[in-house]
Amino acid sequence: MKFLEKILVACVLIGAAGFGTSQAVASDAKQLKLLETAEAIEFVSQSIPKAYFYRGKGIRAAVAKKEIDQDMSVLRKSIKSLGGMNLSSEERNILSFFKFTLSDLESVITEPFSLENGALIIDLGESLLEGAELIVSKHRDAANDAENMLLLIERMELLLERVNKYYISHYSGLRDEVNVTQVRAAVVEFETGLAELSKNKGYHATQASSVRKINEFWPIAEQFYVGIEQGTLPVIVLASTSSLEKELDNLKEFYFKKALRK
């Protein structure tokens, strides 16, 4: 089970258990559950289109198919989970939009691969991302330090998926200058996040090792990513993304546990 799914399971348990007897603690738990559910939607908004292109081009197709199945399941569960939360009227409206978008995505993702369908899936993903980002922005101010670091790491993972998505779509023939611009913007934002992540000196040995590995590997991966216009290394780009996300998952678990203890 991917750590993204583990977090969603933990969030369900948080909601079911009330997470303590204190009203303040229960409120914090609900806040964390809402943020993590919206963050899960953000992540799969990028990972599903990425996997669609890999599957369609026959590159690590079996792995890509499995990822689509898993991430569509995460999307369904996340949308259902949001329905049981205390949302504003604006957020309820976004939730309704999510349901329509999910229906469209479920339909097109089963159709034969084409660049037209791929472009539509990217657009649907961007719509999901925009809505989820708005929900996160409405609640982020109330987040504690551990939650903010957790959100930063999840943002960095989203950026890796975003870069990989535009790389493989460009490789597949969906060539647009916007792809190149988006990749470069995501690379810059990732580097800013990595600098912030590296400032923390309170890591245990495992997390410190992950930070070191990310810093060592990032300059290599970055060159693959910004080489999007040549676009000849889709397998290496995918492997680079997976390697970086593995280390970020170690850090995410660390901060998720800290957020639960607050």
N, C-alpha and C positions, 0 to 999 in steps of 0.2 A: 504494500500500500504506500503510495507516495505521501510525503509529509503534508502536502496540501489537503489530502483526504483525512489524514490523522487530525489535523487542526479542526476540520469541519465536524468530525466525530466528537472531539473534545468540546467544541462549542455547543453541540446538541446536549451533551451531558451537563454542561454548565447551566444551560437553560432549564433542563429537567430537574436538576438538583437545587436550583436557586442559589447555589454556590455560597453557602454560609447563611448565618442568621441575621447579620447586620444589614440594614437597609442600604447603607452606603456601599458595602461589599457587593450586595446583589446588584446594585445599580452599575458598579464598575464591571461586573461580570457580563451584564447585558450589553454594556458599551463595547466590551471586547468582542463579544459574539457578533454584534452588528458590524463592527469594523472588519473583522476577519471574513465574514460572509461576503461583504462588498468587495474586499480584496481578492477573494477567490474568483469572483465574477470578472474582475479586472484581469487576472492572470489568464483565465481560459479564453478571454476575448482575443488574446494574442496567440495562445498555444494551439487553439483549434484551427485557425486559418493556416498556421505554420504546418501543422501535421497534414492538413488537407493537400497542400502542394507536394509534400514529400510522398504521401501515398499516391497521389495522381501521377507523379513522375517516376514511380517505381523505385524510389531511393529509400532504403530501410522501410519498405512498404508495410511489412507486418508490424513493426514497432509503431509506425505512424498510425495504423488502423487501431491498434490497442490504445494509443494515446487519445485518439478521437473518441473512442468509446468511453474511456475513463473520464475525460474532461467534459464530455456531454453529460455524463452522469453527475459530475460535480456541479455543472451549471443548473441542471434540473433541481438538485437538492438545495442549492443556494437560493434559487428563486422561491422554492417552496418554503424554505426557512425564513426568508425575508417576510413572507406573508403572515407569519405568526409573531412578528415583532411590532413594537410600538413606533410606527412611522408617521411622519408628518403627511399632510395632504399632498404636498409636492412629491415626497418619496413614494407615496402610494401610487401616484400617477406614473412615476418612473417604473415601479414594479409592474403595473399593467402593460407598459411598453415592453418591458423585459419578456413578458409572457408571449406577446405577439412576435417579438424578435426570435425567441426560442422556437416557436412554431415554424417560422420561415427558415431558420437554420436547420431544423430537423428535416425539412423537406428538401432543401437544395443540397445538403451534404450527402444525401444518398443517390443523387443523380450522377450520371457519368461525368468524369473529369473534363473540365474545359476552363479556359482562361476567363471566360465570361462568368461562369459560376464561381471561380476563384475570387474574382473581383467583387462579386456580390457578398461572398462569405467574409472578405476583408471588411467591407462596408458594414455588414451586420455586427462584426466584432468591434468596430470602432464605435458603433452606436451603444453597444453594451458597455464599452470602456467609458464613454462619456457619462452615461447614467451612473455607473458605479463610482466614478471619480467624484461626482457631485455628492453622492451619499457620504462618501468618506470625508469630503471637505466640510460637510455639515457637522461632523462629530469629532473631527481631529483635534480641535482646540481643547476638548475635555480629556484627551488622552494623556496618560502619565509618561514618564521618560522611557520606561521599558516598552510601552505600546508604540511610542514614536519610533524607537529603534526597530521594532518589529515591522512597522509600516515602511520604514526606509529599506529594509532588507527585501521585503516583498515587492517594493517598487523596483529595486534593482533586478530582481528575478523577472519581473514583467518586462523591463527594458531589454533583457537578454532575449526573451521570447519575441519581442517586437523587432529587434535587429534581425534575428534569425528568420522571422516571418517575411520581412521585406527582402532579405537576401535570397531566400528560396523562391519567392514569387518573381523576383527579377530574373533569376536563373531560369525559371520556367517559361519566360517570355513576356511577362507582364511588366514591361520596361517603361519606367516613368521617372522623370527627374525627382518627383516627390519621394520615391522610394529611397533614393540616394540621400536626399535632404533629411528624411526621417531617421535613417540609420545614423547619420553623423550627429544629429541632435540627441539621439538616444545614447550614443557613445559618450558624448560630453556629459550628459546627466549622470550616466553610470559612474564616470570618473569622479564627479563631485560627491556622489554617494559613497564611493569607496574611500575617499579622503576622510569623510565624516566617520565612517565605520572604523577606520584605522586609528582614529584619535583615542578610542576607548582603551584604557589600560587594565580594565577589570576582568578580562577574560580568563577562563580556566585554560589549561594546557591545550585541550582539544580545540577550543574556539580560537585561541591564539594561533594554532597551527593552520586553521582554515583561513584566517585573515592573511597570514604569511603566504599561503599557497595562492590565494586570489591575487595578491599584489605581484607575485612572481609570474603568474601565468597571464594576467590581464594584458600586458604589453604585447604578448604574442597573439592572443585572441583578437585584440583590437585591430591588428594589421590584417587579419583575415576578414573581419567585419567591414572595415572601410574599403576593402578590395571588392566591394559589391559590383562595381561596374565591369570588372573582369569576370566575376561570378563563376569561377571554375572549381570551387572547393566546397560544395554543399555538404559533403560528408564530414569534412574537417570542421566546418562551421557548426554543424549539429553536435559533434563530439565536444567542441570547445564550450558550447552553451551548456551541455549536460555536465561537464566537468566543473564549471563555475557554479552552476546551480546546486551541485552536490555539496560544495563547501558552504554556500549560502544557507542551505538547509540546516547544516550544523549550527550556524549562528541563529537561524530563525527559531530552532527548537530551544536554544538557550534563552532567548528573549521572550519567547512565548511562556516558558515556565516562570520567568521573572515577572511577567505581566500578571500571571495568575496569582502570584504571591502578594501582589500589591494590595 
